[in-house]
Amino acid sequence: MAAAERPLEGLSVLVLEDDFYLAEDAREALEAAGAAVLGPCRDAAAAVDLAERRRPDFALLDINLGEGPQFGPARTFRDRGVPFLFMTGYDADVVPGDLQDVERLEKPVAAPRLVAAVARACRA
């Protein structure tokens, strides 16, 4: 495949998403674009643990992991210098001020849009 067809070639992307079907859709889209997917992880602790063992180049983070909005994982990834974006059903007004600059993709996210957003963020 041409590089344009696999814009995430060589990148590792951690997926934190508690919904099995959405996580699998994201995994399939990212792998088809050339990324090595870490996870998907269903909870914050698993994602942080995995990121400690295998530092990702990028992360996709769900905001609600079954217990309402959680921003601890986002702050942990930011503190560690791992770029990320939110993949969520929440409106932007739920995101705290210190994370307002993070791109937010509204679920469900079409594969081409997801891949383009990750590629754009990794180039930035």
Buried (B, 14 or more C-beta within 10 A) or exposed (E): EEEEEBBBEEBBBBBBBBBEEBBEBBBEBBBBBBBBBBBBBBBBEEBBEBBEEEEBBBBBBBBBBEEEEBBEBBEBBBEEEBBBBBBBEBEEEBBEEEBEEBBBBEBBBEBEEBBEBBBEBBEE
